[in-house]
Amino acid sequence: MRPGPTLRLVVLPQAMRVIIPPLTSQYLNLTKNSSLAVFVGYPDLVLVFAGTVLNQTGQAVEVIAITMLVYLTISLVTSLFMNWFNRRMALVER
């Protein structure tokens, strides 16, 4: 076989089965670490996001809860998609 079809039909399917679980962990770590990066810029986040909403509504707990739900949603969607992709790429016994 030529190198192109060999890579596409033999090497990549085998590599994807091995890569998917650690890749899922890396995506989830990236999401969680971005929240740590937000912590470094927390004053800016509070000033822009929570500050504006807090001045207009006075509901600080709800704003923080919504922020937490956004991160939870992103993590769950990432996990669900990667689990679906992992099941799709898994070996099927005949």
CNS distance restraints for C-alpha pairs under 8 A (distance, minus, plus):
assign (resid   1 and name CA) (resid   5 and name CA) 6.77 0.50 0.50
assign (resid   1 and name CA) (resid   6 and name CA) 6.09 0.50 0.50
assign (resid   2 and name CA) (resid   6 and name CA) 6.14 0.50 0.50
assign (resid   3 and name CA) (resid   7 and name CA) 6.04 0.50 0.50
assign (resid   4 and name CA) (resid   8 and name CA) 6.27 0.50 0.50
assign (resid   5 and name CA) (resid   9 and name CA) 5.69 0.50 0.50
assign (resid   5 and name CA) (resid  10 and name CA) 7.82 0.50 0.50
assign (resid   6 and name CA) (resid  10 and name CA) 5.36 0.50 0.50
assign (resid   6 and name CA) (resid  11 and name CA) 6.62 0.50 0.50
assign (resid   7 and name CA) (resid  11 and name CA) 4.84 0.50 0.50
assign (resid   7 and name CA) (resid  12 and name CA) 5.92 0.50 0.50
assign (resid   8 and name CA) (resid  12 and name CA) 5.61 0.50 0.50
assign (resid   8 and name CA) (resid  13 and name CA) 7.43 0.50 0.50
assign (resid   9 and name CA) (resid  13 and name CA) 6.66 0.50 0.50
assign (resid  10 and name CA) (resid  14 and name CA) 6.60 0.50 0.50
assign (resid  11 and name CA) (resid  15 and name CA) 6.11 0.50 0.50
assign (resid  12 and name CA) (resid  16 and name CA) 5.93 0.50 0.50
assign (resid  13 and name CA) (resid  17 and name CA) 6.54 0.50 0.50
assign (resid  13 and name CA) (resid  89 and name CA) 7.64 0.50 0.50
assign (resid  14 and name CA) (resid  18 and name CA) 6.86 0.50 0.50
assign (resid  15 and name CA) (resid  19 and name CA) 6.03 0.50 0.50
assign (resid  16 and name CA) (resid  20 and name CA) 5.87 0.50 0.50
assign (resid  16 and name CA) (resid  89 and name CA) 7.32 0.50 0.50
assign (resid  17 and name CA) (resid  86 and name CA) 7.23 0.50 0.50
assign (resid  17 and name CA) (resid  89 and name CA) 6.15 0.50 0.50
assign (resid  17 and name CA) (resid  90 and name CA) 6.26 0.50 0.50
assign (resid  19 and name CA) (resid  23 and name CA) 5.98 0.50 0.50
assign (resid  20 and name CA) (resid  24 and name CA) 6.12 0.50 0.50
assign (resid  20 and name CA) (resid  82 and name CA) 7.31 0.50 0.50
assign (resid  20 and name CA) (resid  85 and name CA) 7.92 0.50 0.50
assign (resid  20 and name CA) (resid  86 and name CA) 6.09 0.50 0.50
assign (resid  21 and name CA) (resid  25 and name CA) 6.58 0.50 0.50
assign (resid  21 and name CA) (resid  82 and name CA) 7.99 0.50 0.50
assign (resid  21 and name CA) (resid  86 and name CA) 7.31 0.50 0.50
assign (resid  22 and name CA) (resid  26 and name CA) 6.23 0.50 0.50
assign (resid  23 and name CA) (resid  27 and name CA) 6.20 0.50 0.50
assign (resid  24 and name CA) (resid  28 and name CA) 6.29 0.50 0.50
assign (resid  24 and name CA) (resid  78 and name CA) 7.68 0.50 0.50
assign (resid  24 and name CA) (resid  79 and name CA) 6.75 0.50 0.50
assign (resid  24 and name CA) (resid  82 and name CA) 5.90 0.50 0.50
assign (resid  25 and name CA) (resid  29 and name CA) 6.04 0.50 0.50
assign (resid  26 and name CA) (resid  30 and name CA) 6.02 0.50 0.50
assign (resid  27 and name CA) (resid  31 and name CA) 6.35 0.50 0.50
assign (resid  27 and name CA) (resid  78 and name CA) 7.25 0.50 0.50
assign (resid  28 and name CA) (resid  32 and name CA) 6.24 0.50 0.50
assign (resid  28 and name CA) (resid  75 and name CA) 6.09 0.50 0.50
assign (resid  28 and name CA) (resid  78 and name CA) 7.05 0.50 0.50
assign (resid  28 and name CA) (resid  79 and name CA) 7.30 0.50 0.50
assign (resid  29 and name CA) (resid  33 and name CA) 5.83 0.50 0.50
assign (resid  30 and name CA) (resid  34 and name CA) 6.03 0.50 0.50
assign (resid  31 and name CA) (resid  35 and name CA) 6.80 0.50 0.50
assign (resid  31 and name CA) (resid  71 and name CA) 7.51 0.50 0.50
assign (resid  31 and name CA) (resid  74 and name CA) 7.51 0.50 0.50
assign (resid  31 and name CA) (resid  75 and name CA) 6.70 0.50 0.50
assign (resid  32 and name CA) (resid  36 and name CA) 6.81 0.50 0.50
assign (resid  32 and name CA) (resid  71 and name CA) 7.88 0.50 0.50
assign (resid  33 and name CA) (resid  37 and name CA) 6.29 0.50 0.50
assign (resid  34 and name CA) (resid  38 and name CA) 6.20 0.50 0.50
assign (resid  35 and name CA) (resid  39 and name CA) 6.33 0.50 0.50
assign (resid  35 and name CA) (resid  71 and name CA) 7.88 0.50 0.50
assign (resid  36 and name CA) (resid  40 and name CA) 6.70 0.50 0.50
assign (resid  37 and name CA) (resid  41 and name CA) 6.64 0.50 0.50
assign (resid  38 and name CA) (resid  42 and name CA) 5.58 0.50 0.50
assign (resid  38 and name CA) (resid  45 and name CA) 7.26 0.50 0.50
assign (resid  41 and name CA) (resid  45 and name CA) 6.36 0.50 0.50
assign (resid  42 and name CA) (resid  46 and name CA) 6.01 0.50 0.50
assign (resid  43 and name CA) (resid  47 and name CA) 5.93 0.50 0.50
assign (resid  44 and name CA) (resid  48 and name CA) 6.07 0.50 0.50
assign (resid  45 and name CA) (resid  49 and name CA) 5.52 0.50 0.50
assign (resid  45 and name CA) (resid  50 and name CA) 6.97 0.50 0.50
assign (resid  46 and name CA) (resid  50 and name CA) 4.64 0.50 0.50
assign (resid  46 and name CA) (resid  51 and name CA) 5.38 0.50 0.50
assign (resid  47 and name CA) (resid  51 and name CA) 4.55 0.50 0.50
assign (resid  47 and name CA) (resid  52 and name CA) 6.96 0.50 0.50
assign (resid  48 and name CA) (resid  52 and name CA) 5.95 0.50 0.50
assign (resid  49 and name CA) (resid  53 and name CA) 6.47 0.50 0.50
assign (resid  50 and name CA) (resid  54 and name CA) 5.57 0.50 0.50
assign (resid  50 and name CA) (resid  60 and name CA) 6.94 0.50 0.50
assign (resid  50 and name CA) (resid  63 and name CA) 6.28 0.50 0.50
assign (resid  50 and name CA) (resid  64 and name CA) 7.65 0.50 0.50
assign (resid  51 and name CA) (resid  55 and name CA) 5.98 0.50 0.50
assign (resid  52 and name CA) (resid  56 and name CA) 6.29 0.50 0.50
assign (resid  53 and name CA) (resid  57 and name CA) 5.78 0.50 0.50
assign (resid  53 and name CA) (resid  58 and name CA) 7.13 0.50 0.50
assign (resid  53 and name CA) (resid  59 and name CA) 7.55 0.50 0.50
assign (resid  53 and name CA) (resid  60 and name CA) 7.93 0.50 0.50
assign (resid  53 and name CA) (resid  63 and name CA) 7.46 0.50 0.50
assign (resid  54 and name CA) (resid  58 and name CA) 4.39 0.50 0.50
assign (resid  54 and name CA) (resid  59 and name CA) 5.69 0.50 0.50
assign (resid  54 and name CA) (resid  60 and name CA) 5.74 0.50 0.50
assign (resid  54 and name CA) (resid  63 and name CA) 7.87 0.50 0.50
assign (resid  59 and name CA) (resid  63 and name CA) 6.58 0.50 0.50
assign (resid  60 and name CA) (resid  64 and name CA) 6.37 0.50 0.50
assign (resid  61 and name CA) (resid  65 and name CA) 6.08 0.50 0.50
assign (resid  62 and name CA) (resid  66 and name CA) 6.08 0.50 0.50
assign (resid  63 and name CA) (resid  67 and name CA) 6.30 0.50 0.50
assign (resid  64 and name CA) (resid  68 and name CA) 6.24 0.50 0.50
assign (resid  65 and name CA) (resid  69 and name CA) 6.13 0.50 0.50
assign (resid  66 and name CA) (resid  70 and name CA) 6.20 0.50 0.50
assign (resid  67 and name CA) (resid  71 and name CA) 6.59 0.50 0.50
assign (resid  68 and name CA) (resid  72 and name CA) 6.18 0.50 0.50
assign (resid  69 and name CA) (resid  73 and name CA) 5.91 0.50 0.50
assign (resid  70 and name CA) (resid  74 and name CA) 6.21 0.50 0.50
assign (resid  71 and name CA) (resid  75 and name CA) 6.18 0.50 0.50
assign (resid  72 and name CA) (resid  76 and name CA) 6.09 0.50 0.50
assign (resid  73 and name CA) (resid  77 and name CA) 6.01 0.50 0.50
assign (resid  74 and name CA) (resid  78 and name CA) 6.09 0.50 0.50
assign (resid  75 and name CA) (resid  79 and name CA) 6.09 0.50 0.50
assign (resid  76 and name CA) (resid  80 and name CA) 5.98 0.50 0.50
assign (resid  77 and name CA) (resid  81 and name CA) 6.03 0.50 0.50
assign (resid  78 and name CA) (resid  82 and name CA) 6.12 0.50 0.50
assign (resid  79 and name CA) (resid  83 and name CA) 6.03 0.50 0.50
assign (resid  80 and name CA) (resid  84 and name CA) 6.11 0.50 0.50
assign (resid  81 and name CA) (resid  85 and name CA) 6.11 0.50 0.50
assign (resid  82 and name CA) (resid  86 and name CA) 5.95 0.50 0.50
assign (resid  83 and name CA) (resid  87 and name CA) 6.19 0.50 0.50
assign (resid  84 and name CA) (resid  88 and name CA) 6.19 0.50 0.50
assign (resid  85 and name CA) (resid  89 and name CA) 6.18 0.50 0.50
assign (resid  86 and name CA) (resid  90 and name CA) 6.01 0.50 0.50
